[in-house]
Amino acid sequence: MNALSFPTWMVHVSSVLEWIMAIWLIYTYGQLTDDKSWTALSWGMLPSLVSAMCACTWHFFDNAESLEWLVTTQAATTVIGNITLCLGAWWVWRSPKIDNSTAE
């Protein structure tokens, strides 16, 4: 597990944990507001999480050649994640907004 320094591991692990928390918070917001676009955005975040976990796994095993397929998987899930995040953000942007200005 010496492929990365301790501070670098802290950044990697905290980033993954923050991403998991963001997915959960966005999913919960979508459920509470009954807005499917936010729920879809949270699902669109999952490929990026898989990408990050591939990178961490590969580094955890000292960048072993036998696990080099994780690099390809990470690249593929990064591309897929960028596309699904773009689509999810577009859906949120296009979803009808609640107008609270007329509420009394």
PyMOL commands that set and color helices and strands:
alter all, ss='L'
color gray80, all
select helices_A, chain A and resi 6-33+36-44+46-60+65-67+69-94
alter helices_A, ss='H'
color red, helices_A
deselect
rebuild
show_as cartoon
